[in-house]
Amino acid sequence: MAQGLGNRDMARRLFISEATVKTHLVHINTKLGVDTRMAAVRRPYAFA
């Protein structure tokens, strides 16, 4: 995600379905308390 890959490309690299990628992204966003992909990527850097 931080490399700017789309869901399809992430799925191909991880050998999982696009639906699984989407599910993981929803869970990541929920745990980080963010609404967008960009916010999820930036969030860990806020603590560095």
Protein Blocks (a to p, Z undefined) as FASTA:
>chain_A
ZZopafklmmmmnopafklmmmmmmmmmmmnopabfklmmmmmmmmZZ
